Amino acid sequence: MQVSNRLAKVNPSATLAMSQKTNELKAAGADVINLTMGQPDFETPKFIEQAAIDSINAGQASFYTQATGLPELRAAISGNIERRTGYHYDTNQIIATDGAKFALYCLFNAILNPGDGVIIPTPGWVSYVEQVRLAGGVPQAAPASNGFKVTVDDLDQVVNQHTKALIINSPQNPSGTIYSRQELTLIGNWALRHDVMIVSDEIYSDLTYNGEDAPSMLSLDPTISANTILIGGVSKSYAMTGWRIGYAAPRLPSPRPWRQFVATQRGIPPRSVSTVPLQRLTVMVVAPKPCGLRLKTG
């Protein structure tokens, strides 16, 4: 069977390939440190696991739920974003997804037409490139000149009339670098001047060290916030990479087409975040002061 031209352009995940190679070396007795996967060094807290068990025992796993997430989950995510950034989203602007990766996949399919460009700072997370290609877009690599962070001069080198979006990942995968508020403001204003929307991947926002803080694009000038699509989740903050809980907060004129796309991609069969127990425990996780949980950030 011949695959589509679009799929044929997609390269295998370099992260997974390197992780598999590392495991093979370990199995052969080599002393190897695996730095390939964005995996926290602690397990999912027990109160989260118990919340899932309690929800299952209460019979809440037996039925379909809304494809974009339970209303109480989306409300909790909205509240979490507002506490962290000061920016308010209505509940119907939040879309719960099967991890942040699926949120990005839905986003690119919602905003890109064939040939639209997406600027991707390099080095960066390898899946951005392939997701843009899958959606028919064109990855535009922007080599970072400021300690693994791009500057407006770097962006000027790659932007063109086809550029539609810019991905900013802070704290950044794989380097861990954090953009300052001043740096984000310069980039945000650059995006406004060039009519380029910002995709702010903040999945690592809670994992900061040595007293550092990771400012959000949403905490800047309102005009920059309004030009930003936020991507987040609980995978890194609460060691829930295997649970697949993410979310997106689009600032599109209408989120309805995106919600419809999400529904068609994961409505039947129900995928992981469509199960009620995972959504109900996540309501607790993103609520204020979740049971005294302390992240290992020291």
C-alpha positions in Angstrom: 0.0 0.0 0.0 1.3 3.4 -0.9 1.0 6.1 1.8 0.0 9.7 1.0 2.6 12.2 -0.2 2.1 14.2 3.0 2.9 11.2 5.3 5.9 10.2 3.1 7.5 13.6 3.9 7.4 12.9 7.7 10.6 11.7 9.3 10.6 9.3 12.2 10.9 10.8 15.7 14.6 11.4 16.4 13.8 11.5 20.2 12.3 8.0 20.1 15.1 6.6 18.0 17.7 7.9 20.4 15.8 6.7 23.4 15.5 3.2 21.9 19.3 3.3 21.1 20.0 4.3 24.7 17.9 1.4 26.0 19.7 -1.0 23.8 23.1 0.2 25.0 21.9 -0.1 28.6 20.7 -3.7 28.0 24.1 -4.5 26.6 25.7 -3.3 29.8 26.8 0.2 28.8 26.7 3.0 31.4 24.5 5.5 29.6 22.6 8.5 30.9 19.3 8.9 28.9 18.7 12.6 28.2 16.4 12.0 25.2 12.9 12.0 26.7 11.3 14.9 28.6 10.6 12.6 31.6 10.5 14.0 35.2 12.7 12.2 37.8 9.8 11.5 40.2 6.6 9.4 40.0 3.1 10.6 39.7 2.0 11.7 43.2 -0.1 9.1 45.0 -3.1 11.4 45.6 -3.4 11.8 41.8 -3.3 8.0 41.3 -5.9 7.5 44.0 -8.2 10.1 42.5 -8.2 8.1 39.2 -9.0 4.9 41.1 -11.8 6.6 43.1 -13.4 7.9 39.9 -13.3 4.5 38.3 -14.8 2.9 41.4 -17.5 5.5 41.3 -18.5 4.3 37.8 -17.4 7.5 36.1 -15.3 5.7 33.4 -18.3 4.0 31.8 -19.6 6.7 29.4 -18.5 9.1 26.7 -17.7 12.6 27.6 -17.3 15.9 25.6 -14.5 15.7 23.1 -13.1 19.0 24.2 -13.1 18.0 27.9 -15.5 18.2 30.8 -16.7 21.7 31.6 -15.3 21.6 35.1 -11.9 20.5 33.8 -11.8 23.4 31.3 -12.9 25.8 34.0 -10.1 24.5 36.3 -7.6 25.0 33.5 -8.8 28.5 32.8 -8.4 29.3 36.5 -4.9 27.8 36.6 -3.9 29.9 33.6 -5.3 33.1 35.2 -3.5 32.5 38.5 -0.2 31.9 36.7 -0.4 34.6 34.0 -3.1 37.0 35.0 -4.9 36.4 31.7 -8.5 35.2 31.7 -10.0 32.7 29.2 -13.6 31.7 29.1 -14.3 28.1 29.6 -15.4 27.5 26.0 -12.0 28.8 24.8 -10.1 25.9 26.5 -9.7 22.6 24.8 -8.5 19.6 26.8 -6.4 17.2 24.7 -4.5 13.9 24.8 -1.3 15.6 25.9 0.2 18.8 24.7 1.6 17.1 21.6 -2.0 16.4 20.4 -2.9 20.0 21.2 -0.1 21.1 18.8 -1.2 18.7 16.1 -4.8 20.0 16.3 -3.5 23.6 16.3 -1.4 23.3 13.2 -4.3 21.6 11.3 -6.6 24.4 12.4 -4.5 27.4 11.4 -2.3 26.2 8.5 -3.1 26.2 4.8 -0.8 24.4 2.3 2.5 26.4 2.1 2.0 28.5 5.3 5.3 28.9 7.1 5.9 28.3 10.8 9.1 29.7 12.4 10.8 27.1 14.7 13.8 28.2 16.7 16.6 25.8 16.7 17.7 23.8 18.6 14.2 22.8 19.5 11.8 20.0 20.1 12.0 17.8 17.0 8.3 17.0 16.7 7.4 20.6 15.8 8.9 20.2 12.4 7.0 17.0 11.5 3.7 18.3 12.9 3.9 21.3 10.7 4.7 19.2 7.7 1.7 16.9 8.5 -0.6 19.9 8.5 0.7 20.9 5.1 2.8 23.8 6.4 6.5 24.7 5.8 8.9 24.6 8.8 11.2 27.7 8.8 14.2 27.0 11.0 15.5 30.0 12.9 19.0 29.2 14.4 19.2 30.8 17.8 22.1 33.2 18.4 21.5 34.2 22.0 22.3 31.3 24.2 19.8 28.9 22.5 17.2 31.7 22.4 16.2 33.5 19.2 16.3 37.3 18.8 14.3 39.5 16.5 17.4 39.7 14.3 17.3 35.9 14.0 13.6 36.0 13.1 14.2 38.7 10.5 16.5 36.3 8.7 13.7 33.7 8.0 10.4 35.5 8.0 8.7 35.9 4.6 5.3 36.6 3.1 4.1 33.0 3.8 5.0 33.0 7.5 1.9 32.5 9.7 3.1 31.5 13.1 6.1 31.4 15.4 6.7 28.8 18.1 8.2 30.0 21.4 9.0 27.2 23.9 10.0 28.6 27.3 11.5 26.9 29.4 12.9 25.4 26.2 13.3 21.8 25.2 16.1 20.6 25.0 18.3 23.3 26.4 16.2 24.4 29.4 16.8 28.1 28.7 14.2 30.6 29.8 13.2 33.8 27.9 13.1 36.9 30.0 10.1 39.2 30.1 12.0 41.7 28.0 13.0 39.1 25.4 9.4 37.9 25.1 8.2 41.5 24.8 10.6 42.2 21.9 9.5 39.0 20.2 5.8 39.6 20.8 6.0 43.1 19.3 8.0 41.7 16.4 5.2 39.2 15.8 2.5 41.9 15.8 4.5 44.0 13.3 4.8 41.0 10.9 1.2 39.7 11.5 2.5 36.4 12.8 0.7 34.6 15.5 2.6 33.2 18.5 2.3 29.6 19.6 3.6 29.6 23.2 4.4 26.1 24.3 4.7 26.4 28.1 4.6 22.7 29.0 7.7 23.1 31.2 6.6 26.4 32.9 6.6 24.9 36.4 10.0 23.3 36.2 12.3 26.1 37.0 15.4 26.1 39.1 17.7 28.3 41.2 15.0 30.9 41.9 14.3 31.5 38.2 10.8 32.3 36.9 9.4 31.5 33.5 7.3 34.5 32.3 4.4 33.7 30.1 3.6 35.4 26.8 0.1 35.9 28.3 1.5 38.0 31.1 2.7 40.7 28.7 0.9 43.6 26.9 -2.7 42.7 26.1 -2.1 43.1 22.4 0.6 40.4 22.6 -1.6 38.1 24.7 -4.4 38.4 22.2 -1.9 37.3 19.5 -0.8 34.2 21.5 -2.1 30.6 21.4 -1.1 28.9 24.7 -0.2 25.2 24.8 0.2 23.5 28.2 -0.5 20.4 30.2 0.3 18.4 33.4 2.7 15.9 32.0 5.9 17.5 33.2 4.8 19.4 36.3 3.2 16.4 38.0 5.1 13.5 36.4 2.1 12.4 34.3 3.7 11.9 30.9 1.9 8.5 30.6 -1.5 9.9 31.5 -1.7 12.1 28.3 -3.4 15.3 29.6 -2.8 18.5 27.8 -4.7 21.6 26.8 -4.8 24.4 24.3 -6.1 28.0 24.7 -6.6 29.4 21.2 -7.1 33.1 20.5 -8.8 32.4 17.2 -11.7 34.6 16.0 -13.9 31.5 16.8 -12.6 28.3 18.5 -15.5 26.3 17.0 -13.7 25.0 13.9 -10.8 23.8 16.2 -13.3 22.1 18.6 -14.9 20.4 15.6 -11.6 19.2 14.4 -10.7 17.8 17.8 -14.0 16.1 18.1 -13.6 14.3 14.7 -10.1 13.2 15.6 -10.8 11.7 19.0 -14.6 11.4 19.5 -14.8 7.7 18.5 -13.2 5.7 19.9 -12.7 7.6 23.1 -9.1 8.4 23.7 -7.2 8.9 27.0 -8.3 12.3 28.0 -11.9 11.5 26.9 -12.1 9.2 30.0 -13.9 10.8 32.9 -11.5 9.6 35.7 -8.4 11.3 34.1 -10.3 14.5 33.6 -11.7 14.6 37.1 -8.3 14.0 38.7 -6.9 16.7 36.5 -9.4 19.2 37.9 -7.9 18.6 41.3 -4.3 18.8 40.0 -4.7 22.2 38.3 -6.7 23.6 41.2 -5.0 26.0 43.6 -2.5 24.3 46.0 -3.2 20.7 44.9 -3.0 18.8 48.2 0.4 20.3 49.2 2.2 18.9 46.2 5.8 20.3 45.9 7.6 20.1 42.7 11.2 18.9 42.7 12.7 22.1 41.4 15.7 22.5 43.7 
